[in-house]
């Protein structure tokens, strides 16, 4: 191996490094193309993942601020970036690259929230993977990430857009859930993302999820937070599961579309009843528009509105016209926006009232709006007809607000339903506990 580099600090346990290396070398796709192979790690200060290289040069700096290997790509890439690290210090430069270079740079897919820069390292690593060509296979990579890159951020967010870009380009080959307490400085759940720019035909447009969270051995003596380790047998078992590429207890092979979804906005019509009670008149006078009136005009408005206290309207348009006529009658000059604020202050929800319409379109009630996530493979109208309209026949989807999203709900795919205990068994346990309590109280009294 040659032409390897590392740029920032990192500290990866050797067992995790061995797993990452074995996973990206498992297909050995490069063997038939070239003898000299290149490997790159942008986050290794101690050189852990690069210890397998024969030659290593070290360049220092901030990977996010400055790409020390600009224009260079590699056969293999490894990275263990810091988990959940704030990137506000790099925000100006990273955002500038995102806006100025787009997909020609490293961060074209989007930007995550500034409290966690993990996905910036993911995009950077992908930019370092060699493109497949007639003379060489495409690059492969493995990166260790926390759980948040799997699902943080809703549809349309930077994180969701990044995940979708990774899947759209079919870069993601597999994700392996690691045991907890593998790292020296944290015990959080971690995952190895296996990436490829040259997938085998059977893996194309598919993603393999591997649950290796219980494949571990407890260490005789903990080192910091590291209490567990992956033995060679553990690593071999994970790599074997990866290589088999089958649906098993610890392995799920899914089409990439399984991780896409749409977020839809379900609206209900605005239905209001209007009655000029004292409380509603007070609400009108508390609006911003009414507070700008003179004391005399406010008094005139209160007196006039109060004369209609016995009347009730169930049509917003009819009441709006009536209110506009009343305001004009007493000589007040108010904007259309002010009149709408008056109507809003008076209206109360009434399911039996007429659905409001403005400019020939239904008016939505913001207080009854609902947001739903619909699987990518399902038509949103079919979903509405099955899940919503049987209970709310007047509901509709505002398709202008529909967003595309992407998440990887790893644990959901390995969830195994455990039926609750029988009620008689729970009751028997409670009776035993109560019996011990009663026995204890009798001893105290004695």
Secondary structure, 3 states (H helix, E strand, C coil): CEEEEECCCCCCCHHHHHHHHHHHHCCCCCCCCCCCCEEECCCCCCCCHHHHCCCCEECCCCCCCCCCCCCCCECEEEECCCCCCCCHHHHHHHHHHHHHHHHHCCCCCCCCCCCCCHHHHHHHHHHCECCCCCCCCCCEEEEEEECHHHHCCCCCCHHHHHHHHHHHCCCEEEEEECCCCCCCCCCCCEEEEEEECCCCHHHCCEEEEEECCCCCEEEEEEECCEEEECCHHHHHHHHHHHHHCCCECCEEEEEHHHHEEEEEEEECECEEEEECCHHHHHHHHCCHHHHCCCHHHHHHHHHHHHCCCCCEECCHHHHHHHHHHHHHHCCCCCCHHHHHHHHHHHEEECCCCCECEECCEECECHHHCEEEEEECCCCHHHHHHHHCCCCCCCCEECHHHCEEEECCCHHHHHCCCCCCCCHHHHHHHHHHHHHHHHHHHHHHHC
